[in-house]
Amino acid sequence: MFKNRQAAAEQLAEALSDLKGQNPLILAIPRGAVPMGALLAERLEGELDVVLVRKFAAPGQPEFAIGAIDEQGRVYLAPHAARLGISDSHLQEQQRQQLALIRSRRLRYTPNRPPISVTGRTVVVLDDGIATGSTMLAALQTLRAQHPRALIAATPVAAPDSVERIKLATDRFCCLLTPPEFQAVGQFYRDFPQIGDYEVIALLNPAAANA
């Protein structure tokens, strides 16, 4: 159990302290991981940006991920998606909706600059918790294609079923807890508030926020 996201990020910063001096690029998955990413970037003397991916939800189950899509429109489907018999029309609708949301978020979050290039960088992909792993895996796949020097996934807590798939997609996986009783990310935080777009924008554009 973590007190809050900040406390979890402090522990991750300690676990990744060997990255200090490498100017790591911290790519947070919005919105919950962005405040954590800001702290990590400060502690590790790196840069902060977001990686925009959105999960595909199962029909009638908005919290149950069956896959995800990245900013370039590439789709990752989780292994269990085929077993559920998800229709092509549902997947196409999810693709349309989620890609539109990703593009809208990019315009809001970093309107005055493109995404920071990952090529040749040590990259840490950060989320505040991992359940099915679909979102993290989609992020890792799209970033791997951009040739980072090292690709690291980091999270305070992950479902045990997701761990091996993520390890295979990364050069390093930093995870503090893999509890067998995992049901939802929020159960492992005493304080787990929603993070709004305003906070994300302020953290990604500090100069504008302080103007």
N, C-alpha and C positions, 0 to 999 in steps of 0.2 A: 504494500500500500504506500502510495506517494502522497505527500501533503498536498501538492499541486503541481502544475506543469513546470513551474520555475524550479522547484526542488528536484524534480526528475531530470531537468536539463542540467542542473549543477552536477548531478551524478554522472550523466553522460559525458559532460565536459571533462570530468576527472578520468573517465575510462578512455577518452580519446585524446588525452593530454599530449601524447607523443606526436600529434599532428601540428602542434604549435611550431611555427617557423616554416611551415610548408604553404602558407597562405591558402588554406583549404576553402573551397566554395561550399557553403552550407545551403542546400536546396530543401526548403521546407515544403511539405504538402499542406496546402491551406485547408481550413483556416487554423485549426488548433495548434499545429506545429510551428506556426510562424513566430509567436513570442518565444518559444523554446529555441528556435533557430537564431533569433537575435542574440540571445544569451550565449549560445554556443559559438557564434561568430565572434563575439566579443572576447570570450575566454580563450579561444583558439587562434585569435588574431587573423581571422579570415573574412570572407565576404558573405553576404546574405542575399539570396534570391528565392524565388518559388519555382517549383516544378508543378505544372498544371496537368493533373490527371483527374478523371472523374469515374466513379464506379458505375457499373450497370446494375440496376436493381432487378431482382426477380419479380415477376408479375404479382401484384398485390402485397409485396413484402419489401417496402422501400429501404429497410435496413439490412437486407440480406443480399450481399454482393455476389454476382455471377460473373463478373469481369470488369474491365475498365477500358478507358480510351485516353490517349495522350493528346498533346497539343497539335501534333501532326496528323491526327486522325487515325493512328494505328490502334487496333483493337486487341486486347488480351482477354481471352475467355478462360475462366477457371476450369479445372478438370471436372468439377461437379456440374457445370452448366449443361454438358451433353446428356448427363444422366437425368436431368430434370425435364428434358424435352422442350426447351424454350423455343418458341416459334421465331422464324426469321423476321416476321413483321415486328415482333416485340424488340428484337435486337436492333433492327433498323431505326425504330422510333427512339430507343435509348441512345443510339449513336447520334441521331440528329439533335436531340435535346441536350445531351451532355457536351457535345462539341460546341454548340452555340453558347452554352454557359461558360466553357473554358475560354472561348474567344472574348466574351464579354468581360470575364474576370481579368484577362491580360490587359485589356484596354483600361480597366479601372485601376489595377494594381501598379502597373509600370507604364503609364501613358507616354512618358517622355524618353523612354529608352527601350531597346530590344532586350530579350533575355541575355544574361551574362553567359558567354561561351564556356562550355565545359571542356573543350578540346585541350588535352595536355594537363589538365588540372586534377588535383586530388579533390574528389567530390564526395560529400556526405549527404545522403538523402535521408531526411528526417521526418518521422511521423510520431504523433503522441501515443500511438498504440496500433497494433496490427491484429486484425481478426482473421479474415479469410486470406489476406495477403494480396488480393487482386490489384488494389490501387498501388501498393508498393512495387509489385512485379511489373506493372505497366510503366511506372516511372523508371525503373531500372533498365527495362528493355529499350526505351527511347533514348536514355542517356548513354547506354553502352554503345549505341550506334554512332554517337558523336565523339567517340574516342577519348574518354578521360584517361589520365595517367593511372588513377586508381579510383575504384567505385566502391563506396562504403555505404551500407544501410545501417541506420541507427534508430532505435526506439526504446522507450523504457520497458514496454511490456508487449509480448506477442503470444498468440495462441500456439501451443506446441505443434499443431498440425501444419502450420505455415512456415515453421523455421527452416526445414530442410530445403524447401523450394527457394526460399530467399537466399540461403547460403550458396546455392548453386548459381544464382544470378549475380553474385557480388564477389569482390575480392576480400571483403571482410564484413562480418555482421556483428554489430555491437548491440546487444539486447540485455537488459538488466534482469528481467523476469520472464520466465516461460511457465506460468502456473498451470497445473493440470485442470484446475476448476474454472478455466477461462470461459466467460460467457459474453462479456462486453468490455470495451476499453474503460469506460467510466467507472466500473466497479473497483478499479485499482487506484483511484484518486479520491481523496477526501473532499477536495474542492476541484470541480471540473466544469467551469462555466463555459458557455458558448462564446466564441470569439467572433466579433463582427468585422465587416469589411473595413470600417473606419480604422480600427486598430491595425489591421494588416497593412493598409495603405500608409499609415503613419510610420510603421516600422520599416517598410521598404523604401520610403522616400523621406528620410528624417530631415533633410535640408528644407524641403517644401513644407513639412509639418511645423517646423520651427520658424518659418518666415513670418 
